[in-house]
């Protein structure tokens, strides 16, 4: 009996400690922001992301391609297309769609499903400070959940939400690049990666002072202005070609594959605009030819960079020369018929 009395307090203490540990374990398992009662985002803004699981994919990837939760309020992915995609957004409880794409949003379709569009387009070259601040404020004050998209949901929208969520304090700076990793942002989009890497929180007072115009469809830059951007990028490509498809000595900032990628994106975005769709068929054909050739140039220069000084690199240079000539011919023919 004396032995039992001696053991009993120890057993009670052990039982209490076991129960406390179990409760602590349960609390640890359920730490993190939630989207609603049925959907959970793993981790929080202060945790360091080490895997893509920190930004889980939404269940319906058929209608919302490459869509992932980024914060409790923000989801990002590809452009919603067709009624099924907009219905999927409504079913998720989304209130606002924020497009960072260059093409005009499908505002009528959004309205049909009770959704509001906001259009704050960015380019593939990076996220400018003023663009990041505007998107950050939009994500902070517009009704959520908010779905952010570009075209394919891999590059611009990923960088936009990474930068903006860091700026408005809902994502830790050290997690920004892991957002781009999750979405599969191409490593050649150096400006987008740099924007994510350099993003830092903006003081609340400064963010509040940011002026943002919330319109459902921004006025897309005129075709002539877009062509100026193409010409400027083409001049950089010509400098790289003159240097033997290497970084020119007098332009150490030029990376051949990256320059080709930026030209490709500019031309491809143009093919999607209403202004181009209203042009004659021959104009559209020549632009498509340049778009296709620029893709070949980018692939050749990327292969050359990967091959280094091997024979494969030399073969890629020949392919780059052929693609360069195709682009030049398409541009010259288009200028002669429609500009000169």
C-alpha positions as CSV (number, residue, x, y, z in Angstrom):
1,X,0.0,0.0,0.0
2,X,2.8,2.3,0.8
3,X,4.5,1.5,-2.5
4,X,1.2,2.3,-4.4
5,X,1.0,5.7,-2.7
6,X,4.5,6.5,-3.7
7,X,3.9,5.6,-7.3
8,X,0.5,7.2,-7.8
9,X,1.7,10.9,-7.8
10,X,4.3,10.0,-10.3
11,X,1.8,8.4,-12.6
12,X,-0.6,11.4,-12.4
13,X,2.3,13.8,-13.2
14,X,3.3,11.6,-16.2
15,X,-0.3,11.5,-17.4
16,X,-0.7,15.3,-17.2
17,X,2.6,15.8,-19.1
18,X,1.5,13.4,-21.8
19,X,-1.8,15.3,-22.2
20,X,-0.1,18.7,-22.4
21,X,2.4,17.4,-25.0
22,X,-0.6,16.1,-27.1
23,X,-2.3,19.5,-27.0
24,X,0.9,21.3,-27.9
25,X,1.3,18.9,-30.9
26,X,-2.2,19.6,-32.1
27,X,-1.6,23.4,-31.9
28,X,1.6,23.1,-33.9
29,X,-0.2,21.1,-36.6
30,X,-2.8,23.8,-37.1
31,X,-0.6,26.9,-37.1
32,X,-1.1,29.1,-40.2
33,X,-3.6,31.2,-42.1
34,X,-6.8,29.7,-43.5
35,X,-8.7,30.6,-46.6
36,X,-12.0,29.4,-45.3
37,X,-13.4,26.6,-43.2
38,X,-12.5,24.0,-45.8
39,X,-9.3,25.2,-47.4
40,X,-6.0,25.7,-45.6
41,X,-2.7,27.3,-46.6
42,X,0.3,25.8,-45.0
43,X,2.7,28.1,-43.2
44,X,2.5,31.8,-42.4
45,X,4.2,35.0,-43.6
46,X,7.0,34.6,-41.0
47,X,8.0,31.1,-41.9
48,X,10.7,30.3,-44.4
49,X,9.4,28.4,-47.4
50,X,11.5,25.5,-48.3
51,X,9.2,23.5,-50.6
52,X,6.3,24.2,-53.0
53,X,4.0,22.8,-50.4
54,X,4.2,26.2,-48.7
55,X,2.0,27.5,-51.6
56,X,-0.4,24.6,-52.3
57,X,-2.1,24.1,-55.6
58,X,-5.8,24.6,-55.7
59,X,-7.8,21.3,-56.4
60,X,-9.3,22.5,-59.7
61,X,-6.3,22.6,-62.0
62,X,-8.4,21.7,-65.0
63,X,-10.2,25.1,-65.1
64,X,-7.6,27.3,-63.3
65,X,-4.2,26.1,-64.6
66,X,-1.1,26.4,-62.4
67,X,-3.2,28.1,-59.6
68,X,-1.8,28.2,-56.1
69,X,-2.6,29.8,-52.8
70,X,0.0,32.4,-51.9
71,X,-1.6,33.9,-48.8
72,X,-4.9,33.6,-47.0
73,X,-6.3,36.2,-49.3
74,X,-4.3,35.8,-52.6
75,X,-4.5,33.1,-55.2
76,X,-2.5,33.3,-58.4
77,X,-2.5,31.3,-61.7
78,X,-3.3,31.3,-65.4
79,X,-5.8,33.5,-67.2
80,X,-9.4,32.2,-66.6
81,X,-10.9,31.2,-70.0
82,X,-14.5,30.3,-70.5
83,X,-17.5,30.0,-68.2
84,X,-16.2,27.0,-66.4
85,X,-13.1,28.9,-65.2
86,X,-15.1,31.8,-63.9
87,X,-17.6,29.5,-62.3
88,X,-14.6,27.8,-60.5
89,X,-13.5,31.2,-59.2
90,X,-17.0,32.0,-57.9
91,X,-17.2,28.6,-56.3
92,X,-14.0,29.3,-54.4
93,X,-15.5,32.5,-53.1
94,X,-13.2,34.8,-55.1
95,X,-14.5,38.4,-55.2
96,X,-11.9,40.2,-57.2
97,X,-9.8,39.2,-60.2
98,X,-6.6,41.2,-60.7
99,X,-4.9,40.9,-64.1
100,X,-1.3,41.8,-64.6
101,X,-1.5,40.6,-68.3
102,X,-1.1,42.9,-71.3
103,X,-4.2,41.7,-73.0
104,X,-7.7,43.2,-72.2
105,X,-9.5,41.2,-69.5
106,X,-12.8,39.4,-70.2
107,X,-14.8,41.9,-68.1
108,X,-18.2,40.8,-69.4
109,X,-17.6,37.2,-68.4
110,X,-16.5,38.3,-64.9
111,X,-19.6,40.3,-64.5
112,X,-21.7,37.3,-65.5
113,X,-20.4,35.5,-62.5
114,X,-20.6,38.4,-60.1
115,X,-16.8,39.1,-60.1
116,X,-15.0,42.4,-60.4
117,X,-11.9,42.8,-62.5
118,X,-9.0,45.2,-61.8
119,X,-6.3,45.6,-64.5
120,X,-2.8,46.5,-63.5
121,X,-0.5,45.2,-66.3
122,X,3.2,44.7,-66.1
123,X,5.8,43.4,-68.6
124,X,8.2,40.5,-68.6
125,X,11.2,42.7,-67.9
126,X,10.4,43.0,-64.2
127,X,8.1,44.7,-61.6
128,X,8.8,48.4,-61.4
129,X,8.7,49.9,-57.8
130,X,5.5,51.8,-58.6
131,X,3.9,48.8,-60.1
132,X,4.7,46.6,-57.1
133,X,3.4,49.3,-54.7
134,X,0.1,49.6,-56.7
135,X,-0.5,45.9,-56.8
136,X,0.5,45.6,-53.1
137,X,-2.1,48.2,-52.2
138,X,-4.7,46.5,-54.3
139,X,-4.2,43.2,-52.7
140,X,-4.4,44.8,-49.3
141,X,-7.6,46.8,-49.7
142,X,-9.7,45.1,-52.4
143,X,-12.3,42.5,-51.4
144,X,-10.9,39.0,-51.3
145,X,-10.2,36.3,-51.9
146,X,-8.3,37.8,-54.9
147,X,-7.3,35.8,-58.0
148,X,-4.2,37.3,-59.7
149,X,-3.3,36.2,-63.2
150,X,-1.2,36.9,-66.3
151,X,-1.4,34.6,-69.4
152,X,0.0,31.3,-68.4
153,X,0.3,32.0,-64.7
154,X,4.0,31.2,-64.5
155,X,6.0,34.4,-64.9
156,X,4.4,37.8,-64.4
157,X,1.6,36.9,-62.0
158,X,4.1,34.9,-59.8
159,X,6.5,37.8,-59.6
160,X,3.7,40.3,-59.1
161,X,2.2,38.5,-56.1
162,X,5.6,37.7,-54.6
163,X,6.7,41.4,-54.8
164,X,3.4,42.8,-53.8
165,X,2.8,40.5,-50.8
166,X,6.3,41.4,-49.5
167,X,5.6,45.1,-49.9
168,X,2.3,44.9,-48.0
169,X,3.7,42.7,-45.3
170,X,1.8,39.5,-45.9
171,X,4.8,37.6,-47.1
172,X,8.3,37.5,-45.6
173,X,11.0,38.7,-48.0
174,X,12.9,35.4,-47.8
175,X,9.9,33.6,-49.2
176,X,9.6,35.7,-52.3
177,X,11.8,33.7,-54.6
178,X,10.1,30.4,-53.4
179,X,6.9,31.8,-54.9
180,X,8.5,32.0,-58.3
181,X,9.9,28.5,-57.8
182,X,6.5,27.2,-57.0
183,X,4.9,28.6,-60.2
184,X,7.7,27.6,-62.4
185,X,9.0,31.0,-63.4
186,X,11.6,30.6,-66.1
187,X,15.1,31.3,-64.9
188,X,15.7,33.5,-68.0
189,X,13.2,36.1,-66.7
190,X,16.0,37.8,-64.7
191,X,14.1,41.0,-64.2
192,X,11.2,39.2,-62.5
193,X,13.6,37.2,-60.3
194,X,15.5,40.3,-59.3
195,X,12.2,42.1,-58.4
196,X,11.3,39.3,-56.1
197,X,14.7,39.1,-54.6
198,X,14.9,42.8,-53.9
199,X,11.3,43.3,-52.6
200,X,11.1,44.7,-49.1
201,X,8.1,45.8,-47.0
202,X,6.8,49.3,-47.4
203,X,5.9,51.3,-44.3
204,X,2.2,51.4,-43.7
205,X,2.0,55.1,-44.1
206,X,3.8,55.1,-47.5
207,X,1.6,52.2,-48.8
208,X,-1.5,54.1,-47.8
209,X,-0.3,57.1,-49.7
210,X,0.1,55.2,-53.0
211,X,-2.4,56.3,-55.6
212,X,-4.0,53.5,-57.6
213,X,-6.6,53.8,-60.3
214,X,-8.8,50.7,-60.2
215,X,-10.2,50.2,-63.7
216,X,-11.4,47.0,-65.1
217,X,-9.5,47.3,-68.4
218,X,-6.5,49.6,-68.8
219,X,-5.9,51.4,-72.0
220,X,-3.4,49.2,-73.7
221,X,-0.4,51.1,-75.1
222,X,-0.9,52.0,-78.8
223,X,0.6,49.7,-81.4
224,X,3.1,52.3,-82.4
225,X,4.4,52.6,-78.8
226,X,4.7,48.8,-78.6
227,X,6.6,48.7,-81.9
228,X,9.0,51.2,-80.5
229,X,9.7,48.8,-77.6
230,X,10.3,46.0,-80.2
231,X,12.7,48.2,-82.1
232,X,14.7,49.0,-79.0
233,X,14.9,45.3,-78.1
234,X,15.9,44.5,-81.7
235,X,18.8,47.0,-81.5
236,X,20.1,45.1,-78.5
237,X,19.7,41.8,-80.3
238,X,21.7,43.2,-83.2
239,X,24.5,44.3,-80.9
240,X,24.6,40.7,-79.5
241,X,24.7,39.3,-83.0
242,X,27.5,41.6,-84.0
243,X,29.5,40.3,-81.1
244,X,29.2,36.7,-82.3
245,X,26.2,36.0,-80.1
246,X,28.2,36.8,-77.0
247,X,27.7,39.6,-74.5
248,X,29.2,42.7,-76.2
249,X,32.3,44.2,-74.5
250,X,30.7,47.7,-74.5
251,X,27.3,46.3,-73.2
252,X,28.2,43.9,-70.3
253,X,24.5,44.1,-69.2
254,X,23.3,42.2,-72.3
255,X,22.7,38.5,-71.8
256,X,21.9,36.9,-75.3
257,X,19.3,34.4,-74.2
258,X,17.5,36.9,-72.0
259,X,17.4,39.5,-74.8
260,X,16.0,37.0,-77.2
261,X,13.4,36.0,-74.6
262,X,12.3,39.6,-74.1
263,X,11.9,40.1,-77.9
264,X,9.9,36.9,-78.1
265,X,7.6,38.0,-75.3
266,X,7.0,41.5,-76.9
267,X,6.1,40.0,-80.3
268,X,4.0,37.3,-78.8
269,X,2.0,39.8,-76.6
270,X,1.4,41.9,-79.7
271,X,-0.2,39.0,-81.5
272,X,-2.8,38.8,-78.8
273,X,-3.9,42.5,-78.9
274,X,-7.1,43.8,-80.4
275,X,-5.1,46.3,-82.4
276,X,-3.3,43.6,-84.2
277,X,-6.4,41.5,-84.7
278,X,-7.9,44.5,-86.6
279,X,-4.9,44.7,-89.0
280,X,-4.8,43.1,-92.4
281,X,-4.2,39.4,-92.6
282,X,-0.7,39.9,-94.2
283,X,0.3,42.2,-91.3
284,X,-0.7,39.4,-88.8
285,X,1.1,36.8,-90.9
286,X,4.4,38.8,-90.8
287,X,4.1,39.4,-87.1
288,X,3.4,35.7,-86.5
289,X,6.5,34.9,-88.6
290,X,8.6,37.2,-86.4
291,X,7.1,35.7,-83.3
292,X,7.9,32.2,-84.4
293,X,11.4,33.2,-85.5
294,X,12.1,34.9,-82.2
295,X,11.2,31.8,-80.4
296,X,13.7,29.9,-82.5
297,X,16.4,32.5,-81.7
298,X,15.7,32.2,-78.0
299,X,15.9,28.4,-78.1
300,X,19.2,28.5,-80.1
301,X,20.9,31.0,-77.8
302,X,19.7,29.1,-74.7
303,X,21.1,25.9,-76.2
304,X,24.4,27.7,-77.0
305,X,24.7,29.0,-73.5
306,X,24.1,25.5,-72.1
307,X,26.6,23.9,-74.6
308,X,29.4,26.5,-73.9
309,X,32.3,26.1,-76.3
310,X,31.3,22.7,-77.5
311,X,30.3,21.8,-81.1
312,X,26.7,22.0,-80.0
313,X,27.3,25.7,-79.2
314,X,28.6,26.3,-82.7
315,X,25.6,24.6,-84.3
316,X,23.3,26.7,-82.1
317,X,25.0,29.9,-83.4
318,X,24.1,28.8,-87.0
319,X,20.5,28.3,-85.9
320,X,20.6,31.7,-84.2
321,X,21.9,33.3,-87.4
322,X,19.0,31.7,-89.4
323,X,16.4,32.9,-86.9
324,X,17.9,36.4,-86.8
325,X,17.6,36.6,-90.6
326,X,14.0,35.5,-90.5
327,X,13.1,38.1,-87.9
328,X,14.9,40.8,-89.9
329,X,13.1,39.8,-93.2
330,X,9.7,39.7,-91.5
331,X,10.2,43.1,-89.9
332,X,11.6,44.7,-93.2
333,X,8.6,43.4,-95.2
334,X,6.1,44.6,-92.6
335,X,7.8,48.0,-92.4
336,X,7.8,48.3,-96.2
337,X,4.1,47.5,-96.5
338,X,2.7,49.2,-93.4
339,X,5.1,51.7,-92.0
340,X,7.5,53.1,-94.6
